[in-house]
């Protein structure tokens, strides 16, 4: 039931969002969100490969989970599947024609990001490192199918 609700919500967001955001702003905003995820993923990586600071890892994991749960699907509005003016998108057009696949990736990312936040609070460095890898794997899987090469 949750999968159907999430898929319907995602499909609605892709088809036309009530957010009323212009395509160029949608592209910039989602790119900023993904850049912030990347920055926090790198903070966690640096911690699990170097001197481990649990408080820093918890903050980074919580930021990733917050973005994962923020409803970024609403930023894939009509018109944002292509470059707009001088704003370049890196999303492949197939993303918009395969909402079930896109929703599957979004659900996997959210699940693993939530688990990372949970493990960061109570887990060992090894557990955080393993879960960080799972989150990164969800990113890579989506990028492989739906992100153009820069």
DSSP file (Angstrom, degrees, kcal/mol; ACC not computed):
  #  RESIDUE AA STRUCTURE BP1 BP2  ACC     N-H-->O    O-->H-N    N-H-->O    O-->H-N    TCO  KAPPA ALPHA  PHI   PSI    X-CA   Y-CA   Z-CA
    1    1 A X     >        0   0    0      0, 0.0     4,-2.1     0, 0.0     5,-0.2   0.000 360.0 360.0 360.0 -44.4    0.0    0.0    0.0
    2    2 A X  H  >  +     0   0    0      1,-0.2     4,-2.9     2,-0.2     5,-0.2   0.884 360.0  54.4 -62.1 -38.3    2.8    2.5    0.9
    3    3 A X  H  > S+     0   0    0      1,-0.2     4,-2.7     2,-0.2    -1,-0.2   0.915 108.6  48.3 -61.6 -42.4    4.5    1.7   -2.4
    4    4 A X  H  > S+     0   0    0      2,-0.2     4,-2.4     1,-0.2    -1,-0.2   0.896 113.0  47.8 -65.7 -39.9    1.3    2.6   -4.3
    5    5 A X  H  X S+     0   0    0     -4,-2.1     4,-2.6     2,-0.2    -2,-0.2   0.933 113.7  47.0 -66.0 -45.8    0.9    5.8   -2.4
    6    6 A X  H  X S+     0   0    0     -4,-2.9     4,-2.6     2,-0.2    -2,-0.2   0.911 113.3  48.8 -63.0 -42.5    4.6    6.8   -2.9
    7    7 A X  H  X S+     0   0    0     -4,-2.7     4,-2.9    -5,-0.2     5,-0.2   0.916 112.0  48.6 -63.8 -43.4    4.4    5.9   -6.6
    8    8 A X  H  X S+     0   0    0     -4,-2.4     4,-2.4     2,-0.2    -2,-0.2   0.915 112.7  48.1 -63.5 -42.5    1.2    7.9   -7.0
    9    9 A X  H  X S+     0   0    0     -4,-2.6     4,-2.2     2,-0.2    -2,-0.2   0.910 114.0  46.8 -64.1 -41.9    2.7   10.9   -5.2
   10   10 A X  H  X S+     0   0    0     -4,-2.6     4,-2.5     2,-0.2    -2,-0.2   0.927 111.9  49.7 -66.5 -44.9    5.8   10.7   -7.3
   11   11 A X  H  X S+     0   0    0     -4,-2.9     4,-2.6     1,-0.2    -2,-0.2   0.895 111.0  50.8 -61.1 -40.3    3.9   10.4  -10.6
   12   12 A X  H  X S+     0   0    0     -4,-2.4     4,-2.2    -5,-0.2    -1,-0.2   0.922 110.0  49.8 -62.2 -44.1    1.8   13.4   -9.6
   13   13 A X  H  < S+     0   0    0     -4,-2.2     4,-0.3     1,-0.2    -2,-0.2   0.900 114.0  44.7 -63.3 -40.8    4.9   15.4   -8.8
   14   14 A X  H  < S+     0   0    0     -4,-2.5    -1,-0.2     1,-0.2    -2,-0.2   0.903 112.9  51.0 -69.9 -40.8    6.4   14.5  -12.2
   15   15 A X  H  < S-     0   0    0     -4,-2.6    -2,-0.2     1,-0.2    -1,-0.2   0.850 136.9 -36.1 -68.0 -34.8    3.2   15.1  -14.1
   16   16 A X     <  -     0   0    0     -4,-2.2    -1,-0.2    -5,-0.2     2,-0.2  -0.467  62.7-138.9 168.7 113.9    2.6   18.6  -12.7
   17   17 A X    >   -     0   0    0     -4,-0.3     3,-1.0    57,-0.2     4,-0.1  -0.557  14.2-140.7 -90.8 147.1    3.3   19.8   -9.2
   18   18 A X  T 3  S+     0   0    0     -2,-0.2    -1,-0.1     1,-0.2    -5,-0.0   0.531  93.7  86.6 -74.2  -6.5    1.1   22.1   -7.1
   19   19 A X  T 3  S-     0   0    0     55,-0.1    -1,-0.2    -6,-0.1    56,-0.0   0.762  83.9-149.9 -66.4 -25.5    4.4   23.6   -6.1
   20   20 A X    <   +     0   0    0     -3,-1.0     2,-0.4     1,-0.2    -2,-0.1   0.956  34.2 159.0  53.6  60.3    4.3   26.0   -9.1
   21   21 A X        -     0   0    0     -4,-0.1    -1,-0.2     2,-0.0    -4,-0.1  -0.925  44.0-112.9-113.7 138.2    8.0   26.3   -9.6
   22   22 A X     >  -     0   0    0     -2,-0.4     4,-2.5     1,-0.1     3,-0.3  -0.376  29.0-115.3 -67.0 146.8    9.5   27.3  -12.9
   23   23 A X  H  > S+     0   0    0      1,-0.2     4,-2.4     2,-0.2     5,-0.2   0.864 114.1  51.4 -54.5 -41.5   11.5   24.6  -14.7
   24   24 A X  H  > S+     0   0    0      1,-0.2     4,-2.2     2,-0.2    -1,-0.2   0.897 112.5  46.1 -65.4 -38.2   14.9   26.5  -14.4
   25   25 A X  H  > S+     0   0    0     -3,-0.3     4,-2.6     2,-0.2    -1,-0.2   0.860 110.4  54.2 -70.5 -34.9   14.4   27.0  -10.6
   26   26 A X  H  X S+     0   0    0     -4,-2.5     4,-2.6     2,-0.2     5,-0.2   0.928 109.5  47.5 -63.1 -44.6   13.3   23.4  -10.2
   27   27 A X  H  X S+     0   0    0     -4,-2.4     4,-2.3     1,-0.2     5,-0.2   0.949 114.1  46.4 -61.3 -49.5   16.6   22.2  -11.9
   28   28 A X  H  X S+     0   0    0     -4,-2.2     4,-2.1     1,-0.2    -2,-0.2   0.902 113.6  49.3 -60.6 -42.0   18.7   24.6   -9.8
   29   29 A X  H  X S+     0   0    0     -4,-2.6     4,-2.2     2,-0.2    -1,-0.2   0.926 112.1  45.8 -67.3 -45.3   16.9   23.5   -6.6
   30   30 A X  H  X S+     0   0    0     -4,-2.6     4,-2.4     1,-0.2    -1,-0.2   0.888 112.4  52.1 -67.6 -35.2   17.2   19.8   -7.1
   31   31 A X  H  X S+     0   0    0     -4,-2.3     4,-2.4    -5,-0.2    -1,-0.2   0.894 108.9  50.6 -64.7 -37.9   20.9   20.2   -8.1
   32   32 A X  H  X S+     0   0    0     -4,-2.1     4,-2.2    -5,-0.2    -2,-0.2   0.906 109.9  50.7 -64.3 -41.1   21.5   22.1   -4.9
   33   33 A X  H  X S+     0   0    0     -4,-2.2     4,-2.1     1,-0.2    -2,-0.2   0.926 112.2  45.8 -61.8 -44.9   19.8   19.3   -2.9
   34   34 A X  H  X S+     0   0    0     -4,-2.4     4,-2.6     1,-0.2    -1,-0.2   0.869 110.7  53.4 -68.4 -35.2   21.9   16.6   -4.6
   35   35 A X  H  X S+     0   0    0     -4,-2.4     4,-2.4     2,-0.2    -1,-0.2   0.901 109.2  49.5 -63.8 -39.4   25.1   18.7   -4.1
   36   36 A X  H  X S+     0   0    0     -4,-2.2     4,-2.1     2,-0.2    -2,-0.2   0.880 109.9  50.9 -67.9 -37.8   24.2   19.0   -0.4
   37   37 A X  H  X S+     0   0    0     -4,-2.1     4,-2.8     2,-0.2    -2,-0.2   0.951 111.0  49.3 -60.6 -48.3   23.7   15.2   -0.2
   38   38 A X  H  X S+     0   0    0     -4,-2.6     4,-2.4     1,-0.2    -2,-0.2   0.895 109.2  51.5 -59.1 -42.4   27.1   14.7   -1.8
   39   39 A X  H  X S+     0   0    0     -4,-2.4     4,-1.8     1,-0.2    -1,-0.2   0.916 113.1  45.0 -61.6 -43.3   28.8   17.1    0.6
   40   40 A X  H  X S+     0   0    0     -4,-2.1     4,-2.1     2,-0.2    -2,-0.2   0.870 109.9  54.5 -70.4 -36.6   27.3   15.2    3.5
   41   41 A X  H  X S+     0   0    0     -4,-2.8     4,-2.5     1,-0.2    -2,-0.2   0.913 109.1  49.5 -60.7 -41.0   28.2   11.8    2.0
   42   42 A X  H  X S+     0   0    0     -4,-2.4     4,-2.7     2,-0.2    -2,-0.2   0.868 106.8  55.0 -66.7 -35.8   31.8   13.0    1.7
   43   43 A X  H  X S+     0   0    0     -4,-1.8     4,-1.7     2,-0.2    -1,-0.2   0.923 110.8  45.3 -61.3 -43.0   31.8   14.2    5.3
   44   44 A X  H  X S+     0   0    0     -4,-2.1     4,-2.6     2,-0.2     5,-0.3   0.932 111.9  51.7 -66.4 -44.6   30.7   10.7    6.4
   45   45 A X  H  X S+     0   0    0     -4,-2.5     4,-1.6     1,-0.2    -2,-0.2   0.928 108.7  50.9 -56.9 -46.6   33.3    9.0    4.2
   46   46 A X  H  X S+     0   0    0     -4,-2.7     4,-0.8     1,-0.2    -1,-0.2   0.872 112.0  48.6 -59.3 -37.3   36.0   11.2    5.6
   47   47 A X  H  < S+     0   0    0     -4,-1.7     3,-0.3     1,-0.2    -2,-0.2   0.902 111.8  45.9 -71.5 -42.0   34.9   10.2    9.1
   48   48 A X  H  < S+     0   0    0     -4,-2.6    -1,-0.2     1,-0.2    -2,-0.2   0.715 119.3  42.5 -77.1 -17.8   34.8    6.5    8.5
   49   49 A X  H  < S+     0   0    0     -4,-1.6    -1,-0.2    -5,-0.3    -2,-0.2   0.523 129.1  15.3-100.6  -8.0   38.1    6.5    6.7
   50   50 A X  S  < S-     0   0    0     -4,-0.8     2,-0.5    -3,-0.3    -3,-0.1  -0.171 120.8 -12.4-131.6-136.2   39.9    8.9    9.2
   51   51 A X  S    S-     0   0    0     -2,-0.1     2,-0.5    -5,-0.1    -1,-0.1  -0.667  71.7-132.1 -77.9 121.5   39.2   10.2   12.7
   52   52 A X        -     0   0    0     -2,-0.5     2,-0.6    -4,-0.1    -4,-0.1  -0.641  25.6-179.0 -85.0 122.6   35.7    9.3   13.5
   53   53 A X     >  -     0   0    0     -2,-0.5     4,-2.1     1,-0.1     3,-0.4  -0.915   8.2-167.2-119.2 100.0   33.5   12.0   15.0
   54   54 A X  H  > S+     0   0    0     -2,-0.6     4,-2.9     1,-0.2     5,-0.2   0.867  85.3  55.7 -59.4 -39.7   30.1   10.6   15.7
   55   55 A X  H  > S+     0   0    0      1,-0.2     4,-2.0     2,-0.2    -1,-0.2   0.907 109.7  46.9 -61.2 -40.9   28.4   13.9   16.3
   56   56 A X  H  > S+     0   0    0     -3,-0.4     4,-2.2     2,-0.2    -1,-0.2   0.890 112.6  49.7 -66.8 -39.9   29.5   15.1   12.8
   57   57 A X  H  X S+     0   0    0     -4,-2.1     4,-2.9     2,-0.2     5,-0.2   0.907 108.9  52.2 -65.7 -42.3   28.4   11.8   11.3
   58   58 A X  H  X S+     0   0    0     -4,-2.9     4,-2.6    62,-0.2     5,-0.2   0.933 110.4  48.2 -60.1 -46.2   25.0   12.0   12.9
   59   59 A X  H  X S+     0   0    0     -4,-2.0     4,-2.1    -5,-0.2    -1,-0.2   0.928 114.1  46.2 -60.6 -45.1   24.5   15.6   11.6
   60   60 A X  H  X S+     0   0    0     -4,-2.2     4,-2.2     2,-0.2    -2,-0.2   0.917 113.7  48.1 -65.4 -43.6   25.5   14.6    8.1
   61   61 A X  H  X S+     0   0    0     -4,-2.9     4,-2.5     1,-0.2    56,-0.3   0.894 111.3  50.7 -64.8 -40.1   23.3   11.5    8.1
   62   62 A X  H  X S+     0   0    0     -4,-2.6     4,-2.4    -5,-0.2    -1,-0.2   0.877 109.0  51.9 -65.3 -37.0   20.3   13.4    9.4
   63   63 A X  H  X S+     0   0    0     -4,-2.1     4,-2.1    -5,-0.2    -2,-0.2   0.919 110.4  48.3 -64.8 -42.9   20.8   16.0    6.7
   64   64 A X  H  X S+     0   0    0     -4,-2.2     4,-2.5     1,-0.2    -2,-0.2   0.935 112.9  47.5 -62.1 -46.5   20.8   13.3    4.0
   65   65 A X  H  X S+     0   0    0     -4,-2.5     4,-1.8    48,-0.3    -1,-0.2   0.883 109.1  54.7 -63.5 -38.2   17.7   11.7    5.5
   66   66 A X  H  < S+     0   0    0     -4,-2.4    -1,-0.2     2,-0.2    -2,-0.2   0.922 111.2  43.9 -62.7 -43.3   16.0   15.0    5.6
   67   67 A X  H >< S+     0   0    0     -4,-2.1     3,-1.6     1,-0.2     5,-0.5   0.913 110.4  55.6 -67.5 -40.7   16.6   15.7    2.0
   68   68 A X  H 3< S+     0   0    0     -4,-2.5     3,-0.4     1,-0.3    -1,-0.2   0.838 114.6  40.3 -59.1 -32.1   15.6   12.1    1.1
   69   69 A X  T 3< S+     0   0    0     -4,-1.8    -1,-0.3     1,-0.2    -2,-0.2   0.294  91.3  93.0 -98.0   8.6   12.3   12.7    2.8
   70   70 A X  S <  S-     0   0    0     -3,-1.6    -1,-0.2    -4,-0.1    -2,-0.1   0.554  98.4-109.3 -85.1  -7.2   11.7   16.2    1.6
   71   71 A X    >   +     0   0    0     -3,-0.4     3,-2.1    -4,-0.3     4,-0.2   0.860  51.7 166.4  84.2  36.6    9.6   15.4   -1.5
   72   72 A X  G >   +     0   0    0     -5,-0.5     3,-2.3     1,-0.3     4,-0.2   0.677  62.9  82.1 -61.3 -16.5   12.2   16.3   -4.1
   73   73 A X  G >  S+     0   0    0      1,-0.3     3,-1.6     2,-0.2    -1,-0.3   0.793  79.3  68.2 -57.1 -26.2   10.1   14.5   -6.7
   74   74 A X  G <  S+     0   0    0     -3,-2.1    -1,-0.3     1,-0.3   -57,-0.2   0.634  88.1  66.6 -68.1 -12.8    8.1   17.7   -6.9
   75   75 A X  G <  S+     0   0    0     -3,-2.3     2,-0.9     1,-0.2    -1,-0.3   0.426  78.1  83.4 -88.7   1.3   11.1   19.4   -8.5
   76   76 A X    <   +     0   0    0     -3,-1.6    -1,-0.2    -4,-0.2     2,-0.1  -0.507  68.1 162.2-100.1  63.4   10.8   17.2  -11.6
   77   77 A X    >   -     0   0    0     -2,-0.9     3,-2.4     1,-0.2     4,-0.2  -0.369  50.5 -78.0 -83.1 159.9    8.2   19.5  -13.2
   78   78 A X  T 3  S+     0   0    0      1,-0.3   -55,-0.2     2,-0.1    -1,-0.2  -0.332 121.3  29.7 -55.6 133.2    7.2   19.6  -16.9
   79   79 A X  T >  S+     0   0    0     -3,-0.1     3,-0.6   -56,-0.1    -1,-0.3   0.172  96.0  90.9  98.3 -16.4    9.9   21.5  -18.8
   80   80 A X  T <   +     0   0    0     -3,-2.4    11,-0.2     1,-0.2    -2,-0.1   0.338  63.4  83.7 -93.2   8.1   12.7   20.5  -16.4
   81   81 A X  T 3  S+     0   0    0     -4,-0.2     2,-0.3     2,-0.1    -1,-0.2   0.492  97.3  39.5 -84.4  -3.1   13.5   17.5  -18.5
   82   82 A X  S <  S-     0   0    0     -3,-0.6     8,-0.1    10,-0.1    10,-0.0  -0.903 104.2 -75.8-138.0 165.6   15.6   19.7  -20.8
   83   83 A X        -     0   0    0     -2,-0.3     2,-0.5     6,-0.1     5,-0.2  -0.323  40.7-152.7 -60.2 144.6   18.0   22.6  -20.5
   84   84 A X  B >   -A   87   0A   0      3,-2.6     3,-2.5    -4,-0.1     2,-0.2  -0.948  56.2 -54.3-125.3 109.6   16.3   25.9  -19.7
   85   85 A X  T 3  S-     0   0    0     -2,-0.5    -2,-0.0     1,-0.3     0, 0.0  -0.431 123.1 -17.9  60.4-125.7   18.2   28.9  -20.9
   86   86 A X  T 3  S+     0   0    0     -2,-0.2     2,-0.7    -3,-0.1    -1,-0.3   0.281 115.4 103.6 -94.8  11.2   21.6   28.7  -19.4
   87   87 A X  B <   -A   84   0A   0     -3,-2.5    -3,-2.6     2,-0.0     2,-0.4  -0.849  60.3-156.3 -97.1 113.8   20.5   26.2  -16.8
   88   88 A X        -     0   0    0     -2,-0.7     2,-0.3    -5,-0.2    -5,-0.1  -0.724   2.0-154.3 -93.6 135.3   21.7   22.7  -17.7
   89   89 A X        -     0   0    0     -2,-0.4    -6,-0.1     2,-0.1    -8,-0.0  -0.800   9.9-163.7-102.6 151.7   19.9   19.6  -16.5
   90   90 A X        +     0   0    0     -2,-0.3    58,-4.1   -63,-0.1     2,-0.4   0.298  55.6 111.9-113.2   5.4   21.7   16.3  -16.2
   91   91 A X  B     -B  147   0B   0     56,-0.2    56,-0.2   -11,-0.2     2,-0.2  -0.650  69.2-124.3 -82.7 134.6   18.6   14.1  -15.9
   92   92 A X    >   -     0   0    0     54,-3.0     3,-1.8    -2,-0.4     4,-0.4  -0.496  18.7-120.4 -73.4 145.8   17.9   11.9  -18.9
   93   93 A X  T >> S+     0   0    0      1,-0.3     3,-1.3     2,-0.2     4,-0.7   0.796 108.9  72.4 -57.2 -27.6   14.5   12.3  -20.6
   94   94 A X  H >> S+     0   0    0      1,-0.3     4,-1.0     2,-0.2     3,-0.6   0.781  82.2  71.7 -59.2 -26.4   13.8    8.6  -19.8
   95   95 A X  H X4 S+     0   0    0     -3,-1.8     3,-0.5     1,-0.2    -1,-0.3   0.897  98.9  46.7 -54.8 -41.1   13.4    9.6  -16.1
   96   96 A X  H <4 S+     0   0    0     -3,-1.3     3,-0.3    -4,-0.4    -1,-0.2   0.699 112.3  49.0 -78.6 -20.1   10.1   11.3  -17.0
   97   97 A X  H << S+     0   0    0     -4,-0.7    -1,-0.2    -3,-0.6    -2,-0.2   0.482 110.6  51.4 -97.7  -2.7    8.8    8.4  -19.1
   98   98 A X    <X  +     0   0    0     -4,-1.0     4,-2.4    -3,-0.5     3,-0.4  -0.496  59.2 157.2-128.9  63.1    9.5    5.8  -16.5
   99   99 A X  H  > S+     0   0    0     -3,-0.3     4,-2.6     1,-0.2     5,-0.2   0.814  73.6  57.7 -62.5 -29.3    8.0    7.1  -13.2
  100  100 A X  H  > S+     0   0    0      2,-0.2     4,-1.9     1,-0.2    -1,-0.2   0.919 109.8  44.3 -66.1 -41.0    7.7    3.6  -11.7
  101  101 A X  H  > S+     0   0    0     -3,-0.4     4,-2.1     2,-0.2    -2,-0.2   0.926 114.0  49.6 -67.0 -44.2   11.5    3.1  -12.1
  102  102 A X  H  X S+     0   0    0     -4,-2.4     4,-2.3    -7,-0.3    -2,-0.2   0.911 111.1  49.6 -61.1 -42.1   12.2    6.6  -10.8
  103  103 A X  H  X S+     0   0    0     -4,-2.6     4,-2.7     1,-0.2    -1,-0.2   0.875 106.6  56.3 -64.8 -37.0   10.0    6.0   -7.8
  104  104 A X  H  X S+     0   0    0     -4,-1.9     4,-2.1     1,-0.2    -1,-0.2   0.923 109.8  45.2 -60.5 -44.4   11.7    2.7   -7.1
  105  105 A X  H  X S+     0   0    0     -4,-2.1     4,-2.6     2,-0.2    -2,-0.2   0.910 112.5  51.0 -66.0 -41.4   15.0    4.5   -6.9
  106  106 A X  H  X S+     0   0    0     -4,-2.3     4,-2.5     1,-0.2    -2,-0.2   0.908 110.9  48.7 -62.7 -41.9   13.6    7.3   -4.7
  107  107 A X  H  X S+     0   0    0     -4,-2.7     4,-2.5     2,-0.2    -1,-0.2   0.904 111.9  48.9 -64.8 -41.7   12.1    4.7   -2.3
  108  108 A X  H  X S+     0   0    0     -4,-2.1     4,-2.5    -5,-0.2     5,-0.2   0.923 112.1  48.8 -64.3 -43.9   15.3    2.8   -2.1
  109  109 A X  H  X S+     0   0    0     -4,-2.6     4,-2.7     1,-0.2     5,-0.2   0.935 112.4  47.7 -61.1 -46.8   17.3    5.9   -1.4
  110  110 A X  H  X S+     0   0    0     -4,-2.5     4,-2.6     2,-0.2     5,-0.2   0.918 111.9  50.1 -61.9 -44.1   14.9    7.1    1.3
  111  111 A X  H  X S+     0   0    0     -4,-2.5     4,-1.9     1,-0.2    -1,-0.2   0.940 115.2  42.3 -59.7 -48.2   14.9    3.8    3.0
  112  112 A X  H  X S+     0   0    0     -4,-2.5     4,-2.2     2,-0.2    23,-0.2   0.857 113.4  52.6 -71.1 -34.5   18.7    3.5    3.1
  113  113 A X  H  X S+     0   0    0     -4,-2.7     4,-2.1    -5,-0.2   -48,-0.3   0.907 109.6  49.3 -66.3 -41.6   19.1    7.2    4.1
  114  114 A X  H  X S+     0   0    0     -4,-2.6     4,-2.0    -5,-0.2    -2,-0.2   0.903 111.4  49.6 -62.4 -40.4   16.7    6.7    7.0
  115  115 A X  H  X S+     0   0    0     -4,-1.9     4,-2.9    -5,-0.2     5,-0.2   0.879 107.4  54.7 -67.2 -37.0   18.7    3.6    8.0
  116  116 A X  H  X S+     0   0    0     -4,-2.2     4,-2.8     2,-0.2    -2,-0.2   0.925 107.8  49.5 -60.8 -44.6   22.0    5.6    7.8
  117  117 A X  H  X S+     0   0    0     -4,-2.1     4,-1.2   -56,-0.3    -1,-0.2   0.909 112.9  47.6 -61.4 -41.2   20.6    8.2   10.2
  118  118 A X  H  X S+     0   0    0     -4,-2.0     4,-1.0     1,-0.2     3,-0.4   0.940 114.6  44.8 -65.0 -47.0   19.5    5.5   12.6
  119  119 A X  H  X S+     0   0    0     -4,-2.9     4,-3.9     1,-0.2     3,-0.4   0.871 105.9  60.9 -67.6 -36.9   22.8    3.7   12.5
  120  120 A X  H  < S+     0   0    0     -4,-2.8    -1,-0.2     1,-0.2   -62,-0.2   0.859 105.9  49.2 -57.4 -34.6   24.8    6.9   12.8
  121  121 A X  H  < S+     0   0    0     -4,-1.2    -1,-0.2    -3,-0.4    -2,-0.2   0.800 133.1   8.5 -75.6 -29.5   23.1    7.5   16.2
  122  122 A X  H  < S+     0   0    0     -4,-1.0    -2,-0.2    -3,-0.4    -3,-0.2   0.511 105.3  94.2-131.4  -8.6   23.7    4.0   17.6
  123  123 A X     <  -     0   0    0     -4,-3.9     2,-0.1    -5,-0.2    -4,-0.0  -0.242  69.0-103.4 -92.8 175.2   26.0    2.0   15.4
  124  124 A X     >  -     0   0    0      1,-0.1     4,-2.5    -2,-0.1     5,-0.2  -0.376  38.6-102.5 -85.0 169.3   29.7    1.3   15.2
  125  125 A X  H  > S+     0   0    0      1,-0.2     4,-2.8     2,-0.2     5,-0.2   0.917 124.5  52.3 -58.5 -43.6   32.1    2.8   12.6
  126  126 A X  H  > S+     0   0    0      1,-0.2     4,-2.2     2,-0.2    -1,-0.2   0.888 109.7  48.4 -62.1 -39.5   32.0   -0.4   10.6
  127  127 A X  H  > S+     0   0    0      2,-0.2     4,-2.4     1,-0.2    -1,-0.2   0.901 112.2  48.6 -67.5 -40.7   28.1   -0.3   10.6
  128  128 A X  H  X S+     0   0    0     -4,-2.5     4,-2.8     2,-0.2    -2,-0.2   0.926 111.4  50.6 -63.6 -44.2   28.1    3.3    9.5
  129  129 A X  H  X S+     0   0    0     -4,-2.8     4,-1.8     1,-0.2    -2,-0.2   0.914 111.3  47.9 -60.9 -43.7   30.6    2.6    6.8
  130  130 A X  H  X S+     0   0    0     -4,-2.2     4,-1.4     2,-0.2    -1,-0.2   0.913 114.5  45.3 -64.5 -43.0   28.6   -0.4    5.5
  131  131 A X  H  X S+     0   0    0     -4,-2.4     4,-2.4     2,-0.2    -2,-0.2   0.875 107.9  57.3 -70.8 -36.1   25.3    1.7    5.5
  132  132 A X  H  X S+     0   0    0     -4,-2.8     4,-2.6     1,-0.2    -1,-0.2   0.902 105.8  52.2 -57.3 -41.3   27.0    4.6    3.8
  133  133 A X  H  X S+     0   0    0     -4,-1.8     4,-2.0     2,-0.2    -1,-0.2   0.871 107.1  51.9 -63.1 -37.4   28.0    2.2    1.0
  134  134 A X  H  X S+     0   0    0     -4,-1.4     4,-1.6     2,-0.2    -2,-0.2   0.909 109.9  48.4 -66.1 -41.7   24.3    1.2    0.7
  135  135 A X  H  X S+     0   0    0     -4,-2.4     4,-1.8     1,-0.2     3,-0.4   0.948 111.8  49.6 -62.3 -47.4   23.2    4.8    0.4
  136  136 A X  H  X S+     0   0    0     -4,-2.6     4,-2.6     1,-0.2    -1,-0.2   0.855 106.3  57.6 -59.3 -35.1   25.9    5.4   -2.2
  137  137 A X  H  X S+     0   0    0     -4,-2.0     4,-2.3     1,-0.2    -1,-0.2   0.862 104.0  51.0 -64.0 -36.2   24.7    2.3   -4.1
  138  138 A X  H  X S+     0   0    0     -4,-1.6     4,-1.8    -3,-0.4    -1,-0.2   0.884 110.5  49.8 -69.0 -36.4   21.2    3.7   -4.4
  139  139 A X  H  X S+     0   0    0     -4,-1.8     4,-2.7     2,-0.2    -2,-0.2   0.953 112.0  47.7 -63.0 -49.2   22.7    6.9   -5.8
  140  140 A X  H  X S+     0   0    0     -4,-2.6     4,-3.0     1,-0.2    -2,-0.2   0.899 108.3  54.4 -60.6 -42.9   24.8    5.1   -8.3
  141  141 A X  H  X S+     0   0    0     -4,-2.3     4,-1.3     1,-0.2    -1,-0.2   0.922 112.6  42.8 -59.4 -44.9   21.9    2.9   -9.4
  142  142 A X  H  X S+     0   0    0     -4,-1.8     4,-3.3     1,-0.2     5,-0.3   0.923 113.9  51.4 -67.5 -43.6   19.8    5.9  -10.2
  143  143 A X  H  X S+     0   0    0     -4,-2.7     4,-2.0     1,-0.2    -2,-0.2   0.903 105.3  56.8 -60.2 -41.0   22.7    7.8  -11.8
  144  144 A X  H  < S+     0   0    0     -4,-3.0    -1,-0.2    -5,-0.2    -2,-0.2   0.879 119.8  29.6 -58.2 -38.5   23.4    4.8  -14.0
  145  145 A X  H  < S+     0   0    0     -4,-1.3    -2,-0.2    -3,-0.2    -1,-0.2   0.817 135.1  21.5 -90.4 -33.6   19.9    4.8  -15.5
  146  146 A X  H  < S+     0   0    0     -4,-3.3   -54,-3.0    -5,-0.2     2,-0.5   0.429  96.9  86.1-125.6   1.5   18.8    8.4  -15.3
  147  147 A X  B  <  -B   91   0B   0     -4,-2.0   -56,-0.2    -5,-0.3     2,-0.1  -0.917  63.4-137.5-111.5 129.8   21.8   10.8  -15.1
  148  148 A X        -     0   0    0    -58,-4.1     2,-0.2    -2,-0.5    -2,-0.1  -0.457  35.1 -98.5 -72.1 151.8   23.6   12.1  -18.2
  149  149 A X              0   0    0      1,-0.1    -1,-0.1    -2,-0.1    -6,-0.0  -0.526 360.0 360.0 -70.2 138.3   27.4   12.2  -18.0
  150  150 A X              0   0    0     -2,-0.2    -1,-0.1    -3,-0.1    -2,-0.0   0.499 360.0 360.0 -67.3 360.0   28.6   15.7  -17.2
